[in-house]
């Protein structure tokens, strides 16, 4: 759970180690990101990729039920 250790271009810094999916996705969409894909991740988690017209792609890792974002970073 390292969401607060990463900076996502176009977003203010995260101050928590995890974040509710609704708040995270609202922040991403408001910054101009859009979801481009998902896949299973290690440990029964879910990867979600976000694209933006100006910034690099972001990979986010969610819990298996996709309710909590554990981390997100540029790839």
Residue frames as a rotation matrix with the C-alpha (Angstrom) as fourth column:
UNK 1
0.588 0.809 0.000 0.00
0.809 -0.588 0.000 0.00
0.000 0.000 -1.000 0.00
UNK 2
-0.335 -0.863 -0.378 2.13
0.763 -0.484 0.429 2.82
-0.553 -0.144 0.820 -1.32
UNK 3
0.424 0.568 0.706 -0.21
0.881 -0.438 -0.177 5.25
0.208 0.697 -0.686 -3.00
UNK 4
0.964 -0.005 -0.267 1.28
0.106 -0.912 0.396 8.15
-0.245 -0.410 -0.878 -1.01
UNK 5
0.127 -0.992 0.022 4.79
0.261 0.054 0.964 7.36
-0.957 -0.116 0.265 -2.30
UNK 6
-0.449 -0.249 0.858 4.01
0.861 0.136 0.490 8.13
-0.238 0.959 0.153 -5.93
UNK 7
-0.371 0.300 -0.879 3.26
-0.186 -0.951 -0.246 11.32
-0.910 0.072 0.408 -7.84
UNK 8
-0.079 0.434 0.898 0.83
0.912 0.395 -0.110 11.27
-0.402 0.810 -0.427 -10.74
UNK 9
-0.948 -0.317 0.019 1.22
0.292 -0.845 0.448 14.14
-0.126 0.430 0.894 -13.18
UNK 10
-0.574 0.750 0.329 -1.84
-0.098 -0.462 0.882 16.40
0.813 0.473 0.339 -13.16
UNK 11
0.516 0.734 -0.441 -2.99
0.366 0.277 0.888 15.32
0.775 -0.620 -0.126 -9.69
UNK 12
0.338 -0.374 0.864 -2.26
-0.829 -0.552 0.086 16.71
0.445 -0.745 -0.497 -6.26
UNK 13
-0.662 -0.716 -0.221 -0.13
-0.505 0.644 -0.575 14.46
0.554 -0.269 -0.788 -4.06
UNK 14
0.363 0.714 -0.598 -1.82
0.049 0.627 0.778 11.54
0.930 -0.312 0.193 -2.35
UNK 15
-0.223 -0.412 0.884 -1.71
-0.826 -0.401 -0.395 11.73
0.517 -0.818 -0.251 1.44
UNK 16
0.431 0.403 0.807 -2.96
-0.758 0.647 0.081 8.21
-0.490 -0.647 0.584 2.21
UNK 17
-0.614 -0.718 0.330 -1.49
-0.479 0.670 0.567 4.77
-0.627 0.190 -0.755 1.55
UNK 18
-0.727 0.493 0.478 -4.74
0.678 0.625 0.387 3.57
-0.107 0.606 -0.789 -0.09
UNK 19
-0.801 0.500 -0.329 -7.82
-0.486 -0.864 -0.129 5.30
-0.349 0.056 0.936 -1.46
UNK 20
-0.015 0.903 0.430 -11.46
0.105 0.429 -0.897 4.47
-0.994 0.032 -0.101 -2.12
UNK 21
-0.496 -0.223 0.839 -11.92
0.781 0.308 0.544 3.62
-0.380 0.925 0.022 -5.81
UNK 22
0.505 0.778 0.374 -14.59
0.862 -0.475 -0.176 6.29
0.040 0.411 -0.911 -6.33
UNK 23
0.776 -0.275 -0.568 -12.38
-0.002 -0.901 0.434 9.09
-0.631 -0.336 -0.700 -5.02
UNK 24
-0.284 -0.944 0.168 -9.34
0.145 0.131 0.981 7.85
-0.948 0.303 0.100 -6.97
UNK 25
-0.344 0.189 0.920 -11.26
0.916 0.284 0.284 7.47
-0.208 0.940 -0.271 -10.24
UNK 26
0.776 0.630 -0.035 -12.92
0.616 -0.769 -0.169 10.88
-0.133 0.109 -0.985 -9.83
UNK 27
0.438 -0.705 -0.558 -9.50
-0.153 -0.669 0.727 12.48
-0.886 -0.233 -0.401 -9.37
UNK 28
-0.521 -0.658 0.544 -8.11
0.392 0.382 0.837 10.67
-0.758 0.649 0.059 -12.42
UNK 29
0.017 0.627 0.779 -11.06
1.000 0.009 -0.029 11.59
-0.025 0.779 -0.627 -14.67
UNK 30
0.864 0.326 -0.382 -11.07
0.368 -0.929 0.039 15.21
-0.343 -0.174 -0.923 -13.49
UNK 31
0.121 -0.913 -0.389 -7.37
-0.214 -0.406 0.888 15.41
-0.969 -0.024 -0.245 -14.42
UNK 32
0.297 0.086 -0.951 -8.12
-0.927 -0.213 -0.309 14.15
-0.229 0.973 0.016 -17.95
UNK 33
-0.820 -0.557 0.133 -7.17
-0.524 0.824 0.217 10.48
-0.230 0.108 -0.967 -17.57
UNK 34
0.350 0.907 -0.234 -9.33
-0.937 0.345 -0.060 7.71
0.027 0.240 0.970 -19.01
UNK 35
0.102 -0.243 0.965 -9.27
-0.422 0.868 0.263 3.97
-0.901 -0.434 -0.014 -18.35
UNK 36
0.081 -0.149 -0.986 -7.76
-0.995 0.038 -0.087 1.94
0.050 0.988 -0.145 -21.19
UNK 37
0.093 -0.025 -0.995 -7.53
-0.329 0.943 -0.054 -1.59
0.940 0.333 0.079 -19.83
UNK 38
0.379 0.023 0.925 -7.52
-0.915 0.160 0.371 -4.03
-0.139 -0.987 0.081 -16.94
UNK 39
0.117 -0.351 -0.929 -5.83
-0.326 0.870 -0.370 -7.33
0.938 0.346 -0.013 -16.14
UNK 40
0.932 0.112 -0.344 -5.31
0.252 0.480 0.840 -9.68
0.259 -0.870 0.420 -13.21
UNK 41
0.259 -0.871 0.417 -2.33
-0.672 -0.473 -0.570 -8.77
0.694 -0.133 -0.708 -11.02
UNK 42
-0.506 -0.583 -0.636 -0.15
0.079 0.702 -0.707 -10.67
0.859 -0.408 -0.309 -8.59
UNK 43
-0.990 0.032 -0.135 -1.72
0.137 0.062 -0.989 -11.67
-0.023 -0.998 -0.066 -5.28
UNK 44
-0.312 0.948 0.057 -5.32
0.947 0.315 -0.054 -11.65
-0.069 0.037 -0.997 -6.52
UNK 45
-0.233 0.180 -0.956 -5.32
0.182 -0.957 -0.224 -7.95
-0.955 -0.226 0.190 -7.31
UNK 46
0.552 0.477 0.684 -6.48
0.785 -0.020 -0.619 -6.05
-0.282 0.879 -0.385 -10.38
UNK 47
-0.634 -0.727 -0.262 -4.35
0.510 -0.648 0.565 -3.77
-0.581 0.225 0.782 -12.61
UNK 48
0.631 0.754 0.183 -6.01
0.671 -0.413 -0.616 -0.82
-0.389 0.512 -0.766 -14.32
UNK 49
-0.547 -0.811 0.207 -4.23
0.798 -0.431 0.422 1.34
-0.253 0.396 0.883 -16.91
UNK 50
0.577 0.647 -0.499 -5.06
0.484 -0.763 -0.429 5.00
-0.658 0.006 -0.753 -17.44
UNK 51
-0.255 -0.623 0.739 -4.09
0.964 -0.220 0.147 7.10
0.071 0.751 0.657 -20.44
UNK 52
0.393 0.276 -0.877 -3.85
0.369 -0.921 -0.125 10.87
-0.842 -0.275 -0.464 -20.88
UNK 53
0.918 0.016 0.397 -3.28
0.385 -0.285 -0.878 13.13
0.099 0.958 -0.267 -23.88
UNK 54
0.632 -0.682 0.367 -0.20
-0.512 -0.723 -0.463 14.80
0.582 0.105 -0.807 -22.31
UNK 55
0.126 -0.565 0.815 1.07
-0.970 0.103 0.221 12.62
-0.209 -0.819 -0.535 -19.47
UNK 56
-0.739 -0.459 -0.493 2.54
-0.550 0.834 0.050 9.10
0.388 0.308 -0.869 -19.42
UNK 57
0.134 0.776 -0.617 0.30
-0.169 0.631 0.757 6.09
0.977 0.003 0.215 -18.82
UNK 58
-0.344 -0.134 0.930 -0.59
-0.933 -0.065 -0.354 5.29
0.108 -0.989 -0.102 -15.21
UNK 59
-0.286 0.250 -0.925 -0.88
0.057 0.968 0.243 1.77
0.957 0.017 -0.291 -13.84
UNK 60
-0.209 0.286 0.935 -3.03
-0.941 -0.317 -0.114 1.43
0.264 -0.904 0.336 -10.74
UNK 61
-0.749 -0.060 -0.660 -3.42
0.067 0.984 -0.166 -1.63
0.659 -0.169 -0.733 -8.53
UNK 62
-0.039 0.856 0.516 -6.80
-0.864 -0.289 0.413 -2.34
0.503 -0.429 0.751 -6.93
UNK 63
-0.543 0.045 0.839 -7.97
-0.570 0.714 -0.407 -4.92
-0.617 -0.698 -0.362 -4.42
UNK 64
-0.941 0.157 0.298 -9.64
0.296 0.807 0.510 -8.01
-0.161 0.569 -0.806 -5.91
UNK 65
-0.046 0.998 -0.041 -13.12
0.889 0.022 -0.458 -6.54
-0.456 -0.057 -0.888 -5.33
UNK 66
-0.410 -0.280 0.868 -11.89
0.766 -0.622 0.162 -3.33
0.494 0.731 0.470 -7.04
UNK 67
0.691 0.719 -0.074 -13.10
0.621 -0.538 0.569 -1.15
0.370 -0.439 -0.819 -4.15
UNK 68
0.775 -0.511 -0.372 -9.72
0.024 -0.565 0.825 0.13
-0.632 -0.648 -0.425 -2.89
UNK 69
0.781 -0.623 0.033 -6.75
-0.053 -0.120 -0.991 1.50
0.622 0.773 -0.127 -4.85
UNK 70
0.791 -0.526 -0.313 -3.51
0.558 0.411 0.721 0.24
-0.251 -0.745 0.619 -3.31
UNK 71
-0.171 -0.866 -0.470 -1.01
0.269 -0.500 0.823 2.11
-0.948 0.014 0.319 -5.46
UNK 72
0.855 0.333 0.398 -0.65
0.469 -0.168 -0.867 3.97
-0.222 0.928 -0.300 -8.76
UNK 73
0.034 -0.917 -0.398 2.39
0.053 -0.396 0.917 5.08
-0.998 -0.052 0.035 -10.74
UNK 74
0.557 0.042 -0.830 3.50
-0.774 -0.336 -0.536 6.13
-0.301 0.941 -0.155 -14.21
UNK 75
0.476 -0.395 0.786 4.81
0.295 0.914 0.280 3.30
-0.828 0.098 0.551 -16.39
